[in-house]
Amino acid sequence: MSGTDAAARWFGGSSRHERQMWTDVNAWMHMQALQWEPAAARLLAELGDGTGLRAVDVGCGPLGWLRLLSAWVGQAGEVVGTEVSEGTAEPARLTVRSEGLSNVSVVVDDVFDPWLPEASFDLVHARFVLGPLGRHEEQLAAYRRLLRPGGWLVLEEADSVAWRYHPPAPASQLLFEQAVRCFAELGRDLDVGRQLRTLLRRFSDEPGVRAHVLALPPGHVYRSLPLMAAAALRDAFVRALGEPALDELVQRSEEELRDPERWCTTFVLIQAYARVP
């Protein structure tokens, strides 16, 4: 399966639109990972010394936690990133090569049909995988399968409630809310972050939870998340809104985001983590 076909299968778009978008999507995902790196680094520091451990970043995208985990485990440790196809794995491999992450490898593995060995990692991390892909019970079972006894399971997901523009941007806000609805219609939950502590209670009596919101200044590219969603999931947006209405909303959103005074708060990034017996 090609990278574009795999993306269409997971995200519910069409191969045609994903093919047009794929380069931009990878650039976007790399940028997004950079925004959340400080929060990730703080969490890893809380978990303690990772020297010599083995960690996996499930659905790592073009960057994910690969760079952070590489430093955390050190040269005595090993990091594996996974992606669903060779096409989506290659941008991560480019990151590994360009940054000289000699203790990191990227492999193709399907979270719903895994081949990685059982009990082979001391830390399993997944960010924005539960929500966009759904099938939570299957995913949690797959992560548990990969962990050695006493290993860390770290999940990061969104709670969309805090995404707001200041001053208000009605078209951009409507596109964002429609993206959440489109995913829900596909059986995916972009608010699953608020459930993470409950989901991890099966592994630990007291899973840790952290929450982070970013304030994006005027001009910051991450403010245009609704436009990226509308492009990547255009077919679903058209079904919901109609093509003329969607195109009008996109045009109005672009105008709103050009306002030199308009800033934005992101969704809440929920981090939940637990040691798994």
KEROLO-722982 format. One record per residue (C-alpha): residue in three letters; x, y, z; residue number from 1. Coordinates in Angstrom, 3 decimals. Example, Ala and Ser with C-alpha at 12.3 -4.5 7.8 and 13.67 -1.06 7.14 Angstrom:
<atoms>
atom type=ALA&u=12.300&v=-4.500&w=7.800&seq=1
atom type=SER&u=13.670&v=-1.060&w=7.140&seq=2
</atoms>
This chain:
<atoms>
atom type=MET&u=0.000&v=0.000&w=0.000&seq=1
atom type=SER&u=1.345&v=3.434&w=-0.910&seq=2
atom type=GLY&u=1.737&v=6.237&w=1.614&seq=3
atom type=THR&u=-1.130&v=8.188&w=0.072&seq=4
atom type=ASP&u=-3.436&v=5.163&w=0.006&seq=5
atom type=ALA&u=-2.613&v=4.399&w=3.637&seq=6
atom type=ALA&u=-3.331&v=8.005&w=4.590&seq=7
atom type=ALA&u=-6.672&v=7.852&w=2.811&seq=8
atom type=ARG&u=-7.533&v=4.636&w=4.661&seq=9
atom type=TRP&u=-6.666&v=6.060&w=8.094&seq=10
atom type=PHE&u=-8.000&v=9.596&w=7.696&seq=11
atom type=GLY&u=-11.010&v=8.939&w=5.514&seq=12
atom type=GLY&u=-9.999&v=11.252&w=2.667&seq=13
atom type=SER&u=-9.586&v=10.405&w=-0.978&seq=14
atom type=SER&u=-6.286&v=9.343&w=-2.529&seq=15
atom type=ARG&u=-6.601&v=12.209&w=-4.987&seq=16
atom type=HIS&u=-6.686&v=14.876&w=-2.333&seq=17
atom type=GLU&u=-4.136&v=13.134&w=-0.123&seq=18
atom type=ARG&u=-1.762&v=12.895&w=-3.068&seq=19
atom type=GLN&u=-1.998&v=16.648&w=-3.574&seq=20
atom type=MET&u=-1.586&v=17.339&w=0.119&seq=21
atom type=TRP&u=0.960&v=14.790&w=1.278&seq=22
atom type=THR&u=4.103&v=16.951&w=1.122&seq=23
atom type=ASP&u=2.317&v=19.778&w=2.913&seq=24
atom type=VAL&u=0.872&v=17.412&w=5.507&seq=25
atom type=ASN&u=4.319&v=16.097&w=6.416&seq=26
atom type=ALA&u=5.662&v=19.637&w=6.732&seq=27
atom type=TRP&u=2.663&v=20.475&w=8.905&seq=28
atom type=MET&u=3.166&v=17.438&w=11.136&seq=29
atom type=HIS&u=6.840&v=18.307&w=11.582&seq=30
atom type=MET&u=5.897&v=21.855&w=12.574&seq=31
atom type=GLN&u=3.228&v=20.555&w=14.961&seq=32
atom type=ALA&u=5.707&v=18.225&w=16.661&seq=33
atom type=LEU&u=8.054&v=21.152&w=17.229&seq=34
atom type=GLN&u=5.306&v=23.102&w=19.008&seq=35
atom type=TRP&u=4.792&v=20.339&w=21.569&seq=36
atom type=GLU&u=8.452&v=19.342&w=22.071&seq=37
atom type=PRO&u=8.906&v=21.446&w=25.242&seq=38
atom type=ALA&u=5.938&v=19.751&w=26.923&seq=39
atom type=ALA&u=7.263&v=16.352&w=25.879&seq=40
atom type=ALA&u=10.740&v=17.138&w=27.193&seq=41
atom type=ARG&u=9.328&v=18.126&w=30.583&seq=42
atom type=LEU&u=7.386&v=14.887&w=30.826&seq=43
atom type=LEU&u=10.410&v=12.763&w=29.955&seq=44
atom type=ALA&u=12.383&v=14.584&w=32.647&seq=45
atom type=GLU&u=9.670&v=13.623&w=35.153&seq=46
atom type=LEU&u=9.956&v=9.961&w=34.173&seq=47
atom type=GLY&u=13.616&v=9.967&w=35.168&seq=48
atom type=ASP&u=16.801&v=8.667&w=33.589&seq=49
atom type=GLY&u=16.227&v=6.684&w=30.416&seq=50
atom type=THR&u=19.838&v=5.779&w=29.705&seq=51
atom type=GLY&u=20.132&v=2.396&w=28.042&seq=52
atom type=LEU&u=16.396&v=1.844&w=27.674&seq=53
atom type=ARG&u=14.467&v=0.851&w=24.570&seq=54
atom type=ALA&u=11.588&v=3.088&w=23.452&seq=55
atom type=VAL&u=9.082&v=3.114&w=20.601&seq=56
atom type=ASP&u=7.185&v=6.085&w=19.165&seq=57
atom type=VAL&u=4.033&v=4.679&w=17.545&seq=58
atom type=GLY&u=2.839&v=6.660&w=14.538&seq=59
atom type=CYS&u=5.818&v=8.978&w=14.869&seq=60
atom type=GLY&u=5.163&v=11.037&w=11.742&seq=61
atom type=PRO&u=8.130&v=12.976&w=10.373&seq=62
atom type=LEU&u=9.460&v=13.898&w=13.843&seq=63
atom type=GLY&u=7.245&v=12.941&w=16.779&seq=64
atom type=TRP&u=9.301&v=12.144&w=19.873&seq=65
atom type=LEU&u=12.206&v=10.625&w=17.920&seq=66
atom type=ARG&u=14.706&v=13.364&w=18.694&seq=67
atom type=LEU&u=13.704&v=13.619&w=22.343&seq=68
atom type=LEU&u=13.746&v=9.873&w=22.917&seq=69
atom type=SER&u=17.121&v=9.582&w=21.202&seq=70
atom type=ALA&u=18.615&v=11.938&w=23.783&seq=71
atom type=TRP&u=16.682&v=10.347&w=26.652&seq=72
atom type=VAL&u=17.927&v=6.799&w=26.077&seq=73
atom type=GLY&u=21.434&v=7.870&w=25.001&seq=74
atom type=GLN&u=23.821&v=5.916&w=22.838&seq=75
atom type=ALA&u=23.423&v=2.858&w=25.054&seq=76
atom type=GLY&u=19.708&v=2.781&w=24.310&seq=77
atom type=GLU&u=17.563&v=2.316&w=21.224&seq=78
atom type=VAL&u=14.553&v=4.106&w=19.756&seq=79
atom type=VAL&u=12.148&v=2.739&w=17.145&seq=80
atom type=GLY&u=9.641&v=4.892&w=15.310&seq=81
atom type=THR&u=6.734&v=3.257&w=13.507&seq=82
atom type=GLU&u=4.647&v=4.367&w=10.542&seq=83
atom type=VAL&u=1.907&v=2.648&w=8.561&seq=84
atom type=SER&u=3.671&v=2.556&w=5.168&seq=85
atom type=GLU&u=7.029&v=3.087&w=3.501&seq=86
atom type=GLY&u=5.696&v=6.332&w=2.087&seq=87
atom type=THR&u=4.910&v=7.758&w=5.514&seq=88
atom type=ALA&u=8.026&v=6.265&w=7.137&seq=89
atom type=GLU&u=10.450&v=7.937&w=4.728&seq=90
atom type=PRO&u=10.033&v=11.504&w=6.086&seq=91
atom type=ALA&u=10.876&v=10.176&w=9.571&seq=92
atom type=ARG&u=13.937&v=8.415&w=8.180&seq=93
atom type=LEU&u=14.976&v=11.688&w=6.578&seq=94
atom type=THR&u=14.779&v=13.333&w=10.015&seq=95
atom type=VAL&u=16.874&v=10.535&w=11.517&seq=96
atom type=ARG&u=19.540&v=10.920&w=8.837&seq=97
atom type=SER&u=19.604&v=14.709&w=8.820&seq=98
atom type=GLU&u=19.888&v=14.964&w=12.605&seq=99
atom type=GLY&u=22.363&v=12.114&w=12.993&seq=100
atom type=LEU&u=20.162&v=10.084&w=15.336&seq=101
atom type=SER&u=22.312&v=6.977&w=15.205&seq=102
atom type=ASN&u=20.315&v=5.157&w=17.909&seq=103
atom type=VAL&u=16.985&v=5.597&w=16.070&seq=104
atom type=SER&u=15.395&v=3.428&w=13.377&seq=105
atom type=VAL&u=12.020&v=3.790&w=11.644&seq=106
atom type=VAL&u=10.024&v=0.728&w=10.627&seq=107
atom type=VAL&u=6.687&v=0.023&w=8.984&seq=108
atom type=ASP&u=4.220&v=-1.451&w=11.448&seq=109
atom type=ASP&u=0.436&v=-1.368&w=11.685&seq=110
atom type=VAL&u=-0.890&v=-0.743&w=15.190&seq=111
atom type=PHE&u=-3.884&v=-2.974&w=14.343&seq=112
atom type=ASP&u=-1.757&v=-5.743&w=12.820&seq=113
atom type=PRO&u=1.635&v=-5.462&w=14.547&seq=114
atom type=TRP&u=4.739&v=-7.532&w=13.964&seq=115
atom type=LEU&u=7.075&v=-5.917&w=16.524&seq=116
atom type=PRO&u=8.031&v=-8.416&w=19.254&seq=117
atom type=GLU&u=6.062&v=-8.593&w=22.477&seq=118
atom type=ALA&u=7.525&v=-7.133&w=25.675&seq=119
atom type=SER&u=10.381&v=-5.485&w=23.806&seq=120
atom type=PHE&u=10.184&v=-1.848&w=24.973&seq=121
atom type=ASP&u=10.633&v=0.055&w=28.231&seq=122
atom type=LEU&u=8.574&v=2.999&w=26.991&seq=123
atom type=VAL&u=5.737&v=3.124&w=24.457&seq=124
atom type=HIS&u=4.601&v=6.548&w=23.276&seq=125
atom type=ALA&u=1.735&v=7.489&w=20.969&seq=126
atom type=ARG&u=0.561&v=11.021&w=20.195&seq=127
atom type=PHE&u=-2.613&v=11.842&w=18.234&seq=128
atom type=VAL&u=-3.132&v=8.169&w=17.385&seq=129
atom type=LEU&u=-6.035&v=7.132&w=19.616&seq=130
atom type=GLY&u=-8.226&v=10.034&w=18.512&seq=131
atom type=PRO&u=-7.664&v=10.052&w=14.744&seq=132
atom type=LEU&u=-7.616&v=6.259&w=14.308&seq=133
atom type=GLY&u=-10.222&v=5.146&w=16.844&seq=134
atom type=ARG&u=-10.596&v=1.518&w=17.990&seq=135
atom type=HIS&u=-9.243&v=2.441&w=21.412&seq=136
atom type=GLU&u=-9.390&v=-1.009&w=22.955&seq=137
atom type=GLU&u=-7.353&v=-2.520&w=20.129&seq=138
atom type=GLN&u=-4.781&v=0.238&w=20.331&seq=139
atom type=LEU&u=-4.367&v=-0.066&w=24.099&seq=140
atom type=ALA&u=-3.951&v=-3.836&w=23.794&seq=141
atom type=ALA&u=-1.282&v=-3.301&w=21.140&seq=142
atom type=TYR&u=0.634&v=-0.858&w=23.339&seq=143
atom type=ARG&u=0.391&v=-3.164&w=26.355&seq=144
atom type=ARG&u=1.704&v=-6.028&w=24.230&seq=145
atom type=LEU&u=4.849&v=-4.055&w=23.347&seq=146
atom type=LEU&u=5.750&v=-3.106&w=26.918&seq=147
atom type=ARG&u=8.069&v=-4.947&w=29.222&seq=148
atom type=PRO&u=6.802&v=-5.362&w=32.806&seq=149
atom type=GLY&u=7.270&v=-2.066&w=34.630&seq=150
atom type=GLY&u=7.557&v=-0.075&w=31.416&seq=151
atom type=TRP&u=6.018&v=3.329&w=30.764&seq=152
atom type=LEU&u=2.970&v=3.862&w=28.555&seq=153
atom type=VAL&u=2.712&v=7.529&w=27.513&seq=154
atom type=LEU&u=-0.281&v=8.812&w=25.558&seq=155
atom type=GLU&u=-0.905&v=12.334&w=24.263&seq=156
atom type=GLU&u=-4.245&v=13.393&w=22.828&seq=157
atom type=ALA&u=-6.289&v=16.514&w=22.297&seq=158
atom type=ASP&u=-9.269&v=18.082&w=23.993&seq=159
atom type=SER&u=-10.577&v=20.568&w=21.456&seq=160
atom type=VAL&u=-12.396&v=22.803&w=23.932&seq=161
atom type=ALA&u=-9.727&v=25.524&w=24.179&seq=162
atom type=TRP&u=-9.240&v=26.257&w=20.442&seq=163
atom type=ARG&u=-10.337&v=29.905&w=20.230&seq=164
atom type=TYR&u=-9.379&v=32.992&w=18.242&seq=165
atom type=HIS&u=-8.921&v=36.426&w=19.766&seq=166
atom type=PRO&u=-10.547&v=38.557&w=18.469&seq=167
atom type=PRO&u=-13.141&v=35.997&w=17.332&seq=168
atom type=ALA&u=-12.775&v=34.507&w=13.837&seq=169
atom type=PRO&u=-16.183&v=32.983&w=13.041&seq=170
atom type=ALA&u=-15.272&v=31.241&w=9.776&seq=171
atom type=SER&u=-12.058&v=29.750&w=11.165&seq=172
atom type=GLN&u=-13.841&v=28.615&w=14.319&seq=173
atom type=LEU&u=-16.617&v=26.993&w=12.290&seq=174
atom type=LEU&u=-14.075&v=25.104&w=10.165&seq=175
atom type=PHE&u=-12.326&v=23.869&w=13.302&seq=176
atom type=GLU&u=-15.582&v=22.663&w=14.850&seq=177
atom type=GLN&u=-16.575&v=21.002&w=11.574&seq=178
atom type=ALA&u=-13.277&v=19.103&w=11.560&seq=179
atom type=VAL&u=-14.105&v=17.682&w=14.991&seq=180
atom type=ARG&u=-17.548&v=16.642&w=13.701&seq=181
atom type=CYS&u=-16.107&v=15.078&w=10.530&seq=182
atom type=PHE&u=-13.789&v=12.896&w=12.581&seq=183
atom type=ALA&u=-16.659&v=11.941&w=14.882&seq=184
atom type=GLU&u=-18.706&v=10.810&w=11.878&seq=185
atom type=LEU&u=-15.778&v=8.558&w=10.930&seq=186
atom type=GLY&u=-15.842&v=7.024&w=14.421&seq=187
atom type=ARG&u=-12.832&v=9.010&w=15.644&seq=188
atom type=ASP&u=-12.717&v=11.275&w=18.696&seq=189
atom type=LEU&u=-10.617&v=14.444&w=18.702&seq=190
atom type=ASP&u=-11.628&v=15.033&w=22.333&seq=191
atom type=VAL&u=-10.333&v=11.695&w=23.585&seq=192
atom type=GLY&u=-7.667&v=13.465&w=25.641&seq=193
atom type=ARG&u=-10.192&v=13.991&w=28.420&seq=194
atom type=GLN&u=-10.609&v=10.186&w=28.661&seq=195
atom type=LEU&u=-6.920&v=9.274&w=28.927&seq=196
atom type=ARG&u=-6.732&v=9.018&w=32.702&seq=197
atom type=THR&u=-9.727&v=6.686&w=32.747&seq=198
atom type=LEU&u=-8.284&v=4.579&w=29.928&seq=199
atom type=LEU&u=-4.984&v=4.169&w=31.784&seq=200
atom type=ARG&u=-6.644&v=3.212&w=35.060&seq=201
atom type=ARG&u=-6.721&v=-0.380&w=33.783&seq=202
atom type=PHE&u=-2.924&v=-0.368&w=34.092&seq=203
atom type=SER&u=-2.369&v=1.841&w=37.129&seq=204
atom type=ASP&u=-4.306&v=3.078&w=40.153&seq=205
atom type=GLU&u=-2.870&v=6.572&w=39.756&seq=206
atom type=PRO&u=-1.845&v=7.418&w=36.193&seq=207
atom type=GLY&u=-0.147&v=10.761&w=35.822&seq=208
atom type=VAL&u=-1.876&v=13.512&w=33.851&seq=209
atom type=ARG&u=-0.576&v=16.813&w=32.492&seq=210
atom type=ALA&u=-2.346&v=19.446&w=30.370&seq=211
atom type=HIS&u=-0.875&v=22.120&w=28.101&seq=212
atom type=VAL&u=-2.309&v=24.923&w=25.978&seq=213
atom type=LEU&u=-0.255&v=27.106&w=23.652&seq=214
atom type=ALA&u=-0.918&v=30.775&w=22.928&seq=215
atom type=LEU&u=-0.175&v=31.267&w=19.233&seq=216
atom type=PRO&u=0.781&v=34.835&w=18.356&seq=217
atom type=PRO&u=-0.509&v=36.701&w=15.300&seq=218
atom type=GLY&u=0.959&v=35.248&w=12.120&seq=219
atom type=HIS&u=1.773&v=31.834&w=13.607&seq=220
atom type=VAL&u=1.163&v=29.109&w=11.024&seq=221
atom type=TYR&u=-0.386&v=26.718&w=13.556&seq=222
atom type=ARG&u=-3.420&v=29.027&w=13.763&seq=223
atom type=SER&u=-4.379&v=27.754&w=10.306&seq=224
atom type=LEU&u=-5.116&v=24.216&w=11.545&seq=225
atom type=PRO&u=-8.779&v=24.506&w=10.416&seq=226
atom type=LEU&u=-7.646&v=25.300&w=6.872&seq=227
atom type=MET&u=-5.309&v=22.307&w=6.861&seq=228
atom type=ALA&u=-8.110&v=20.072&w=8.088&seq=229
atom type=ALA&u=-10.521&v=21.404&w=5.459&seq=230
atom type=ALA&u=-7.990&v=20.684&w=2.716&seq=231
atom type=ALA&u=-6.942&v=17.229&w=3.938&seq=232
atom type=LEU&u=-10.556&v=16.151&w=4.531&seq=233
atom type=ARG&u=-12.153&v=18.167&w=1.772&seq=234
atom type=ASP&u=-14.497&v=15.395&w=0.616&seq=235
atom type=ALA&u=-15.957&v=15.035&w=4.114&seq=236
atom type=PHE&u=-16.301&v=18.809&w=4.484&seq=237
atom type=VAL&u=-18.074&v=19.066&w=1.129&seq=238
atom type=ARG&u=-20.531&v=16.331&w=2.128&seq=239
atom type=ALA&u=-21.325&v=18.209&w=5.326&seq=240
atom type=LEU&u=-21.398&v=21.795&w=4.086&seq=241
atom type=GLY&u=-21.648&v=21.731&w=0.310&seq=242
atom type=GLU&u=-18.846&v=22.904&w=-1.953&seq=243
atom type=PRO&u=-19.904&v=26.552&w=-2.397&seq=244
atom type=ALA&u=-20.366&v=27.055&w=1.357&seq=245
atom type=LEU&u=-17.034&v=25.390&w=2.115&seq=246
atom type=ASP&u=-15.151&v=27.496&w=-0.406&seq=247
atom type=GLU&u=-16.720&v=30.645&w=1.026&seq=248
atom type=LEU&u=-15.744&v=29.629&w=4.562&seq=249
atom type=VAL&u=-12.173&v=28.913&w=3.482&seq=250
atom type=GLN&u=-11.912&v=32.315&w=1.817&seq=251
atom type=ARG&u=-13.298&v=34.078&w=4.889&seq=252
atom type=SER&u=-10.970&v=32.099&w=7.167&seq=253
atom type=GLU&u=-7.946&v=33.069&w=5.100&seq=254
atom type=GLU&u=-8.981&v=36.714&w=5.414&seq=255
atom type=GLU&u=-9.463&v=36.378&w=9.167&seq=256
atom type=LEU&u=-6.036&v=34.838&w=9.652&seq=257
atom type=ARG&u=-4.383&v=37.709&w=7.826&seq=258
atom type=ASP&u=-5.464&v=40.039&w=10.626&seq=259
atom type=PRO&u=-2.158&v=41.204&w=12.207&seq=260
atom type=GLU&u=-3.789&v=41.308&w=15.669&seq=261
atom type=ARG&u=-5.502&v=37.896&w=15.705&seq=262
atom type=TRP&u=-3.971&v=35.328&w=18.031&seq=263
atom type=CYS&u=-5.184&v=31.907&w=19.074&seq=264
atom type=THR&u=-5.212&v=29.399&w=21.899&seq=265
atom type=THR&u=-4.724&v=25.772&w=20.859&seq=266
atom type=PHE&u=-6.636&v=22.699&w=21.884&seq=267
atom type=VAL&u=-5.560&v=21.250&w=25.220&seq=268
atom type=LEU&u=-2.808&v=18.666&w=24.860&seq=269
atom type=ILE&u=-3.467&v=16.015&w=27.494&seq=270
atom type=GLN&u=-0.510&v=13.835&w=28.479&seq=271
atom type=ALA&u=-1.255&v=10.691&w=30.470&seq=272
atom type=TYR&u=1.312&v=8.154&w=31.593&seq=273
atom type=ALA&u=1.519&v=5.046&w=33.716&seq=274
atom type=ARG&u=3.864&v=2.225&w=34.625&seq=275
atom type=VAL&u=2.390&v=-1.005&w=33.352&seq=276
atom type=PRO&u=2.886&v=-4.119&w=35.504&seq=277
</atoms>
